[in-house]
Amino acid sequence: MDVLILTESGPGFGFGHLTRCIAIREAFESYNIGCQIKVHSDHHLPENFNNEAILARGWYRDKHLLFEILEGKDVVIVDSYYCEIEFLEIISRYVRTPVFIDDFNRLEYPAGIVLNGNSYGSDLRYKKFKEYRHLLGPKYLVLRKAFWNVAVKEVQEHIQRVLVTLGTGSFIEITQKILFEIKKCYPESEIDVISNHEDFDSLDSQAERVHYHHQLASKDMKRVIEAADLAISSGGQITYELSKCGTPYIAITTADNQKKNINKLYENRLIMDTFSINEKDLIGRISRLLSKYNEQSMRLNQSRRATALFSGNGAANVVEAIVGQFELQG
C-alpha cells in the first residue's frame, strides 16, 4: 500500500496544512505503511520542515506533473485550499482510494473519502457516495505524534506560566500589548512566546520573564504547552493541541477559516468568550478575561471539558478507516 499526501505550505499559505499532513504521515508510519508528502511552496520550507516533505511546485495546476506524481499510488490524500475540482476529479478517477481533507465544505468533492476532524466537522453536510464513508468530527482529529499520549493536566492553584502563540501572521504589536496585560495581571508569571513569522526577531528578547521560541519541533511544542497554566492562541490547529494537553486557553480568530472552530469551541464551553484579531477593544476584553482566570476552578473545568472532547486517538482512527476502505475496494 503506497500512500501519498499532497498539500501546500509557505508564508503565503501558512504551515497548518503541512503540520497536519506530517501528523497523518506519522500515523501511517506507526502502522508500518509507507507515506510520502509532496508540497507546493513558493519559498523554501523553514528549517524545521526541511526533512518532512518533498517540494512539488505547481502540482495542483500542472496536469502533467500531477499524473507523474500519481503514478503507482494506492491512496492519495489531498489537503489544499487551492486545488480546484478539475484536479480533484483526476485524483478521484486515477487513484484506488482518494481522500480529501476539508475544513469548511469548500467544494462539492468528487467520489472519495472526505476527512474533516475539526470540532465542527460533523455539523457540515457533504455529498455522499455509497462506496465511501466520510470521517467527520473530533473522533478523526489527527494530531502530531508527540500529542498522541499526554499526561493528565495538573491545574495549579495559581497561574505561574502563560503561553502566547498567534500563529504565522505578523502580530507583533498585538503580541506586545498582550504581554503587557499578562504582566499586569500576573506580574510573577513566566511567559513563553512562540512564533514562526519572519518579524519574530523584532520582539524584545531581553524582556524580564519572557521566553521566545522559534520553529519548535513537535516534542518541544508539547513541552511548552504542558508547562503553561494558561495560553492565548490563534484559533486554528493549536487549539486542538492545547485541548489535548488540557491547557486552558483564550482563542483569537486570526483568519476567516478559524471562525467555525472558535464558535464550536465556545458552544462546547472550551473557551469562555470569542475574539477577533481585528476588533477594536481586543486588548481591553482580553485584559478583563485574564483576571477571571485567577480562579482555579474555572481553569480546571475548562481543562477537563477539553480533554474529554479530544480524548481519543484520531490518528489511529483515520488510518484504520482509510486502510479498511482500501481493502474493501480490493
GUDO-175097 format. One line per 4 residues: number of its first residue (from 1); for each residue x, y negated, z negated of C-alpha. Coordinates in steps of 0.25 Angstrom, whole numbers, plus 5000, padded with zeros to 4 digits. Example, Ala and Ser with C-alpha at 12.3 -4.5 7.8 and 13.67 -1.06 7.14 Angstrom:
% GUDO-175097
1	5049:5018:4969; 5055:5004:4971 $
***
This chain:
% GUDO-175097
1	5000:5000:5000; 5007:4987:5005; 5001:4974:4999; 5003:4960:5004 $
5	4999:4947:4998; 4998:4934:5006; 4998:4921:4999; 5003:4906:5000 $
9	5011:4898:4990; 5019:4886:4988; 5018:4871:4984; 5006:4869:4993 $
13	4999:4882:4989; 5003:4883:4974; 5008:4896:4969; 4996:4902:4963 $
17	4993:4912:4975; 5007:4917:4975; 5007:4919:4960; 4994:4927:4961 $
21	5000:4935:4973; 5012:4939:4964; 5003:4944:4954; 4996:4953:4964 $
25	5009:4958:4969; 5013:4961:4955; 5000:4969:4953; 5002:4977:4965 $
29	5017:4980:4961; 5012:4985:4948; 5005:4996:4955; 5017:4999:4964 $
33	5011:4993:4976; 5020:4984:4985; 5015:4970:4987; 5021:4958:4994 $
37	5017:4943:4994; 5019:4935:5007; 5017:4920:5005; 5015:4907:5013 $
41	5022:4895:5007; 5027:4882:5014; 5038:4882:5004; 5048:4891:4997 $
45	5042:4898:4985; 5046:4894:4971; 5058:4902:4965; 5049:4910:4956 $
49	5041:4915:4968; 5053:4918:4977; 5053:4933:4976; 5037:4934:4975 $
53	5033:4933:4989; 5038:4932:5004; 5035:4920:5012; 5026:4922:5024 $
57	5023:4907:5028; 5010:4906:5036; 5005:4920:5034; 4990:4914:5033 $
61	4991:4906:5046; 5000:4915:5055; 4993:4927:5060; 5005:4934:5066 $
65	5012:4932:5052; 5000:4938:5045; 4999:4950:5054; 5014:4952:5052 $
69	5013:4951:5037; 5000:4960:5036; 5007:4972:5043; 5007:4985:5035 $
73	5000:4978:5023; 4989:4986:5016; 4984:4976:5006; 4985:4961:5009 $
77	4981:4951:4998; 4979:4936:5002; 4980:4925:4992; 4978:4912:5000 $
81	4970:4899:5001; 4975:4896:5015; 4973:4910:5023; 4961:4908:5032 $
85	4951:4918:5035; 4956:4922:5048; 4969:4927:5042; 4962:4934:5031 $
89	4954:4941:5041; 4966:4946:5047; 4971:4952:5034; 4957:4958:5031 $
93	4957:4965:5044; 4972:4969:5045; 4974:4974:5030; 4968:4986:5023 $
97	4965:4979:5010; 4965:4963:5011; 4964:4955:4998; 4960:4940:4998 $
101	4963:4933:4985; 4953:4921:4983; 4951:4910:4973; 4939:4903:4977 $
105	4932:4910:4989; 4940:4903:4999; 4935:4911:5011; 4925:4922:5015 $
109	4936:4933:5015; 4937:4944:5025; 4936:4959:5021; 4945:4961:5009 $
113	4946:4960:4994; 4944:4947:4988; 4952:4944:4975; 4949:4933:4966 $
117	4953:4936:4952; 4950:4921:4947; 4942:4919:4935; 4930:4915:4944 $
121	4933:4926:4955; 4921:4934:4953; 4912:4921:4954; 4915:4920:4969 $
125	4908:4927:4980; 4916:4933:4991; 4911:4940:5003; 4911:4955:5000 $
129	4915:4967:5009; 4910:4981:5006; 4924:4987:5007; 4931:4977:4998 $
133	4929:4973:4983; 4933:4959:4978; 4941:4957:4966; 4936:4945:4958 $
137	4937:4939:4945; 4948:4940:4933; 4948:4955:4934; 4956:4953:4946 $
141	4965:4941:4942; 4979:4944:4945; 4990:4938:4936; 5005:4939:4937 $
145	5011:4952:4931; 5016:4944:4919; 5002:4941:4915; 4996:4955:4916 $
149	4999:4959:4902; 4999:4948:4891; 4998:4948:4876; 4986:4943:4868 $
153	4988:4928:4866; 4990:4923:4852; 4983:4910:4851; 4991:4901:4842 $
157	4985:4892:4831; 4991:4880:4837; 4996:4876:4851; 5011:4877:4852 $
161	5013:4879:4867; 5006:4873:4879; 5008:4877:4893; 5005:4867:4905 $
165	5005:4872:4919; 4997:4865:4930; 5002:4873:4942; 5009:4869:4955 $
169	5003:4855:4956; 5010:4842:4953; 5004:4839:4940; 5016:4832:4933 $
173	5009:4820:4928; 4997:4828:4923; 5006:4838:4916; 5014:4827:4909 $
177	5001:4822:4904; 4996:4836:4899; 5010:4838:4892; 5007:4824:4885 $
181	4994:4829:4880; 4999:4842:4875; 5010:4836:4867; 5000:4826:4861 $
185	4990:4837:4857; 5001:4848:4853; 5013:4840:4850; 5021:4852:4845 $
189	5018:4861:4856; 5027:4866:4867; 5023:4864:4881; 5026:4873:4893 $
193	5024:4867:4907; 5024:4876:4920; 5025:4870:4934; 5029:4875:4947 $
197	5028:4861:4954; 5039:4854:4960; 5037:4842:4951; 5039:4850:4939 $
201	5053:4845:4937; 5047:4831:4935; 5041:4835:4921; 5048:4830:4909 $
205	5057:4843:4905; 5062:4836:4893; 5049:4835:4886; 5048:4840:4872 $
209	5042:4854:4870; 5038:4855:4885; 5044:4866:4893; 5043:4866:4908 $
213	5043:4879:4917; 5044:4880:4932; 5041:4892:4941; 5039:4902:4930 $
217	5039:4917:4932; 5026:4924:4928; 5032:4930:4916; 5037:4917:4911 $
221	5024:4910:4915; 5017:4921:4906; 5027:4918:4894; 5024:4903:4895 $
225	5008:4905:4896; 5009:4915:4884; 5017:4905:4875; 5006:4894:4877 $
229	4995:4891:4867; 4988:4882:4878; 4990:4879:4892; 4986:4868:4902 $
233	4986:4874:4916; 4981:4873:4930; 4968:4881:4934; 4974:4892:4942 $
237	4981:4905:4940; 4988:4900:4928; 4974:4900:4920; 4974:4915:4922 $
241	4988:4918:4917; 4984:4909:4905; 4971:4916:4903; 4978:4930:4903 $
245	4988:4925:4893; 4977:4920:4884; 4983:4906:4884; 4973:4895:4882 $
249	4973:4884:4893; 4967:4871:4899; 4966:4873:4914; 4966:4861:4924 $
253	4961:4863:4938; 4973:4858:4947; 4968:4863:4960; 4954:4865:4966 $
257	4956:4881:4967; 4956:4881:4952; 4943:4876:4949; 4935:4889:4949 $
261	4945:4895:4940; 4944:4883:4930; 4929:4883:4930; 4929:4898:4927 $
265	4939:4898:4916; 4931:4887:4910; 4918:4895:4912; 4925:4907:4905 $
269	4930:4897:4893; 4944:4900:4896; 4947:4885:4897; 4940:4874:4889 $
273	4938:4864:4900; 4941:4861:4915; 4951:4851:4920; 4955:4846:4934 $
277	4969:4841:4937; 4963:4828:4943; 4953:4824:4933; 4955:4810:4927 $
281	4954:4814:4912; 4962:4827:4913; 4973:4824:4903; 4963:4818:4893 $
285	4954:4830:4894; 4965:4840:4892; 4970:4832:4880; 4957:4833:4874 $
289	4956:4848:4876; 4970:4851:4872; 4967:4846:4857; 4955:4857:4857 $
293	4965:4868:4860; 4971:4866:4846; 4960:4875:4841; 4966:4889:4841 $
297	4952:4896:4842; 4949:4889:4855; 4963:4893:4861; 4960:4908:4856 $
301	4946:4908:4862; 4951:4903:4876; 4963:4913:4875; 4954:4925:4872 $
305	4944:4922:4883; 4955:4920:4894; 4962:4933:4891; 4948:4941:4890 $
309	4945:4936:4904; 4958:4939:4910; 4961:4951:4902; 4963:4961:4914 $
313	4974:4965:4924; 4969:4958:4936; 4981:4962:4944; 4979:4977:4942 $
317	4964:4976:4945; 4967:4969:4958; 4978:4979:4963; 4969:4991:4959 $
321	4957:4985:4967; 4966:4982:4979; 4972:4996:4979; 4958:5002:4977 $
325	4953:4994:4989; 4965:4998:4997; 4963:5013:4994; 4948:5012:4997 $
329	4951:5007:5011; 4961:5019:5013 $
***
